Amino acid sequence: MSDRVALIEQRLRAALEPERLAIMDDSAAHAGHAGAREGGHFTVQIVSAAFSGKTPIQRHRLVHAAVADLMHREIHALSIRAWPPEEAPTSTP
């Protein structure tokens, strides 16, 4: 696990207490991209009770708030798949 992934995981676990969490580092697929120098590209799949009763945009805002201090420094791009436990697909990590 890279330092960036560990940092993202730490922030998300502290803020959202996820039941399931997977973070993929997609940075290698974006090598040479102009913004890649400022931070990595990541995909987050997260299941948390904190998302219950929230719209998808509200869920994304919660994730972004948890990693806000990492944006544009450690994270250049973040793809988010966020579900409450009652909506989570069984195939998520």
Stockholm file with secondary structure:
# STOCKHOLM 1.0

chainA/1-93         MSDRVALIEQRLRAALEPERLAIMDDSAAHAGHAGAREGGHFTVQIVSAAFSGKTPIQRHRLVHAAVADLMHREIHALSIRAWPPEEAPTSTP
#=GR chainA/1-93 SS CCHHHHHHHHHHHHHHCCSEEEEEECGGGGTTCGGGGTCEEEEEEEECGGGTTCCHHHHHHHHHHHTGGGBTTTEEEEEEEEECTTTCCTTCC
#=GC SS_cons        CCHHHHHHHHHHHHHHCCSEEEEEECGGGGTTCGGGGTCEEEEEEEECGGGTTCCHHHHHHHHHHHTGGGBTTTEEEEEEEEECTTTCCTTCC
//
